[in-house]
Amino acid sequence: MQAVEKAEAPRRWRPPVATEALRDRIVDKVKENRVTLIVGDTGCGKSSMVPQFLLEGNLEPIMCTQPRRFAVVAIAQMVAESRNCQVGEEVGYHIGHSNVSNLNSKRSKIVFKTAGVVLEQMRDKGLAALKYKVIILDEIHERSVESDLVLACVKQFMMKKNDLRLVLMSATADITRYKEYFRDLGRGERVEVIAIPSSPRTRIFQREVLYLEQIADILKMNSESLSTKYCSGEDADADAGLNSDVYQLIHELLLHIHRSDPDLENSILVFLPTYYALEQQWIRLSSVRSVFKVHILHRSIDTDEALQTMKVSKSCRKVILATNIAESSVTIPGVAYVIDSCRSLQVYWDPIRKTDSAGLVWASKSQTEQRKGRTGRTCDGQIYRLVTGPFYNSLDDHEHPAILRLSLREQVLMVCCAESRAMNDPNVVLQKVLDPPNLDVIQDALDSLVQIHALVKPTSPRGRYEPTFYGCLLNSLPLSFDASVLALKFAEVGFLHEGILIGIMLDIQPLPILQPFGHQALCKILRDNYFDEDSNLKIGKKEATLIGNLCAFQFWQRMFKDKYRQEYLKMVADTQEPTTYHAFISKQEEVWCAFHNLLPAALNNISEIYDDVMCTLHRFRPSFLVEIDPPKYLQPSEFHHACFHHNILEPEDMNSLSLESESSHLGSQRKCAATPYVSATDFGVTLTAVVLKALIKEMKTQLAEDKVVSCRERVSGYAQQTVESEMCVFFVRGSCTRGNTCPFSHSSRAPKPVCKFFLTLQGCRNGSSCSFSHDCGSSNSKTSSITSGICSQEDMPTAVCCAKLLPAGGDGHVLIMNDKNLQFSYKICHYYNPTKIVTCTPGLHSVESDSVTNGIMILQNVADPCRLILGGERKLPVPWAKLQRIFWFADFDSDESMNERVLLQKFFEHIAIKTLSETLPNLQVVLIMNNTKFVHLQAERLARECFYFLRESFMFDEGTLGWFSDAPSYPNGMQVSAPVAYVFNMHPPTGIQFGDYQTELRKALCRA
């Protein structure tokens, strides 16, 4: 995202002169040509201004893609502000399940989206997803798999939609490649290239690039063998690793810059490839702590918070140590110097380890130009590249596309799940991208997906791979492929909530538990407060980190969120206006999280993604939703935490350097000393860790060659039988000193001991050279897997539905609300004692004589059931203590559609207040609603905020219980649209933690 400048006129941003001067040309060329490529320096305004130029040229509606969620939201907000409108009106955005567009029943004229969202929409709707006049693909030099696939699919659809215009934008794109790529679009078609010249306003500052030769002269170093010493070779074929000489060179450069430039407001940005490299450089700076204020930019650290603390200091010079996250996603103020290590971290698929791996590579010239663009905006800039000039010339011009480095399982599955025939054959679609992957890689991905039952092989040579229900569900979850697989495996064994949370934490950074940069020992102490990784479970380090952060999330829910929910309900009961309460709670949350070494932004991010995942599951209705175990932290336990705050001082070694991005969390401040916050007996943590270990082993085994589904460990135990003694590893190395007394075999045919790293998330880094076995079983051990490997869809509704809905034994009373035509009430009296049924209907009905004799109590003209719940003008003629079921039919009339969510929220709030104030432990709430409406209204989240958790959900049997009037929608693929009965149980806050909330609620009701 680029920095912007405010003009003198209020609320209106003025574009750079060069960009504004090309307004008419850009509009005219887009109208004349089907494909236009716009090239302009970073900061020239193309991302925010080109869509507005096209809008004002009557080329609406317009869709713009960005590679990152952060950029989508930020640029949409910037453009909306420029056009004096609210986001969601004329200008909108769509990321994940957050679609902030088309509000007020009007379609947004400019919509910003991530490439992933566009892919999903094309997968589900085909050409119908591209109902725009212009599609803008921004930052096309960032060759993510999603960006390449979007480009290929849009090109395919342009063959059928001649009036569609495509605009490509970048600062460093390979123009020739894109011209060649679109050459076959049609006769007479050409890619129009528009170059935005550097604006005079931005070029009054000069940028000077220096290489190792010039750096050696400046620092008066020995200039011999510079490439060998600092680059391990003479060209880009050399190893890209960082040695101690490079760190020392950066350190000396920092000191030289500081001594040479008296203006302390001129900051220094250092690009390093890894977290470890950032730590190593940070440690070296500890000796000059009085000179620099050091900031860290890495995905494991809260970037927003880090940027907020980056204020210019007049007493110390600011140094930012950053990975490639600072190349284009963020704007850092006041950078006058860039030190570029010219290295980058690249993720690739390791076919031997069967996992994604990462390695250091040399950055491309395109990347170094992006890094260069971080300076020279507000002052003259100098860029120090830590390679020689000839070495730099040997670098690749552009990044290697990600599509050539990954396993492509996720992408192949997405293509196979596409509704449109134009993009549902992976062998065809993936060969049409800018850089097609090897066909063997595609076939390996197909075979892997068949092996895990995500795809079904074609039955004829010309057939296609068809997705299973499991495959469609995997493809639709807003998680990475491996995280989705793990989450669904957890759900299958009754750990739905924990599995989703662990899957999310596999994907995101930063995690909830604070990680003080550069202090590994302190990081471990903070993690151990939530989960002791030195326990006897013997799980991997990554697994322990996941479990610790899972416990931290549950601790936050139990100790902070439950308290907030309780206070909110008291305000509702007291008829106070809770609108200002959310802002107050946000501040309280920051303080509470700081007390317990947690990051509130990470916790809330996880919570939002969790809701997205649950929404997807409810759309597909997998069978494990029929019966759902509550979250483990809600189950009865001896958990108790009473905060004990005391002032702590920084450890002596933490004073070695000021790290501003942690100032709000660490230092001399108050902390909760009641540690550990979560023990091994709380929240079912031990069992969850055991299940995680077993499921990871199962997943690893499924990926191994010639293994279908094998895992010798069950949750209940780890009995492993061996036919003969395992091989002695020391004997193989020639170092066994025990001779014949050695309990292990000295035979080369003996089985090797199992590698303890291979079956962990981290995996074994030694690959085929490992001295230990990477074999975890054989194909005949299929029955020992803890999951079936097949996730099925829920069965159609049956008459059993009625028995599950009603109280067992016929003892309790039943309240039916919003039964508009009394159909359900009349049907249910055939299965339950009618004298124990009370029905509320919003209208007036002529009650037939037989229904009266049946004994059903009918309350007519009850338009607001919430007032009935809390008493008010009318009291319910049934003792609440005997009530065991409340049914609410959520089939809203068209004139109620705008208030559906408000009505549902009030319903749960009032029934929660009634239940908590009168202690009604056996009362269940049953919501009858179409599942697509359930998702749209976020009903599960509304219930959860009132202590109601979904316990069961199953198809509503209309044949037995009557027709449900709410019209179904028309779902895509294997999604469902049908009435569903959702059964909620209350899990009230623990009285020990929060005092006598029952009395407090009663007092609030009396005051109301």
Secondary structure, DSSP 8 states (H G I E B T S, - for coil): -------SSTT-----HHHHHTHHHHHHHHHH-SEEEEEE-TTSSHHHHHHHHHHHTT--SEEEEESSHHHHHHHHHHHHHHTT--BTTTEEEEETTEEE-SGGGS--SEEEEEHHHHHHHHHHHGGGGG--SEEEE--TTS--HHHHHHHHHHHHHHTT-TT-EEEEEESS--HHHHHHHTGGG-TT--EEEEEE---TTTSSS-EEEE-HHHHHHHHT---TTHHHHHHSSSSTTS-----HHHHHHHHHHHHHHHHH---TTSEEEEE-SSHHHHHHHHHHGGGGTTTEEEEEE-TTS-HHHHHHT----SSSEEEEEE-GGGTTS---TTEEEEEE--EEEEEEEETTTTEEEEEEEE--HHHHHHHHTTSSSSS-EEEEESS-HHHHHTS-SS---GGGTS--HHHHHHHHT-SSGGG--HHHHGGGSSS---HHHHHHHHHHHHHTTSEE--SSTT---EE-HHHHHHHHSSS-HHHHHHHHHHHHTT-HHHHHHHHHHHH-SS-SB---TT-HHHHHHHHHTT--TTSTT---HHHHHHHHHHHHHHHHIIIIIHHHHHHHHHHHHTT---TTHHHHHHHHHHHHHHHTTB-HHHHHHHHHHHHHHHHHHHHH-BGGGSB----GGGS---------EEEE---GGGGGS-BGGGTTTSSSEEEE----SS-TTSTTHHHHHHHHHHHHHHHHHHHSTT-SS----BTTB-----SS--B-HHHHTT----GGG-SSB--TTS---B-TTTTSSS--TTGGG-SSB-----GGGGGG-SS-S---B-----THHHHHHS-GGG-SEEEEE--TTSHHHHHHTTTS-GGGEEEE-SS-----HHHHHHT-EEE-----HHHHHT-TTS--SS-GGGEEEEEEE----GGGGGGHHHHHHHHHHHHHHHHHHHT-TT-EEEEEEEHHHHHHTTHHHHHHTTTEEEEEEEE--HHHH----S------TT----EEEEEEEE----HHHH--HHHHHHHHHHH-
